[in-house]
């Protein structure tokens, strides 16, 4: 009886081992080797597999609470290809996603929450490294267009308890975040400026350099809400801002 029991346990162990080998892992989280730093939220070690290569992304908090910066390091097939330091202040999450729709994973660091500031590092397959996307720190609450996956729009509060708001149309060129269009919705009543929705082109990727293309009364939102208006407008009209 004892021999039969041992035989059954052995078979189950072999089957379990085979099951693990037949289910490849896309990303794995492992603790850092230095057990004295595992108490810090910022220490992580993630392995991803993309296009036949393994990528190990490590974040290291050099001195726990006494450090203002976080070390980020990436190895491709055990060879270090990228290293940088980022500010820890407000940092609460990082994720690996194909943000710019090029088939490679990118690294996104978030601060505060979805409405907060972000740092985006896009993968440069030509030079086998990651490049920080300049200008992405100005983007809030981003959404990819349904009509063209190479464009996105954002939403940001602009005062008066969110009655005033802005939305930007943007894309990426040479890893830089390029703003193309800008909508300013003013729903807060005052004597200086009437309620309106102003739609502009962004010239030379400078959000302070706008060319007004259309001005609508805020009443156009009487039969809808601002979220639907923003989504529908950018999806239908993004070509006008390219």
HURA-V350698 format. One line per field, one symbol per residue. ss: DSSP state (2 for helix, 1 for strand, 0 for the rest). phi: phi as a letter, one per 30 degrees, with the letter a starting at -180 (. if undefined). psi: psi as a letter, one per 20 degrees, with the letter a starting at -180 (. if undefined). A space follows every 50 residues. Layout:
BEGIN
ss: ???
phi: ???
psi: ???
END
This chain:
BEGIN
ss: 02222222222222222222200000111000002220000001111111 00111111110002220011111111001111111110001111111000 00000111111000000111111100001111000222000011000000 01100110000001111111111001111111111100000000011111 112220000111111112222000022222222222222220
phi: .dddddddddddddddddddddbdcdbbcbddddddcddddddabbcbbb hibcbccbcbdebhddccbbdcbbcchicdcaaacbddeidbabbcbddc icicdcccccbiaedddbbcccdcddchacbdddjdddcbhdbddddadc bbbbbbdbjhhidcabbccbbbbhiddcdcbbcccccddaddbddabccb dcchhcdccccdcabcddddcdcabdddddddddddbdddcd
psi: ggghghggggghggggghghhinqpgpqpqqqhoiijihphipqoppqpp ljqppoopppohkciiqiqppppppoljppiqprpqphpipiqqroqngj kjiqqrpppqpeahiaqqppoqpnhgjmaqppopihiipqmqppqhhoij qrrrpqqkrlljhqrqpqprappliqoophqppoooipprhhprproppq qopkkoiinqophqpqqiiijhjarhghggggghhhjhhij.
END
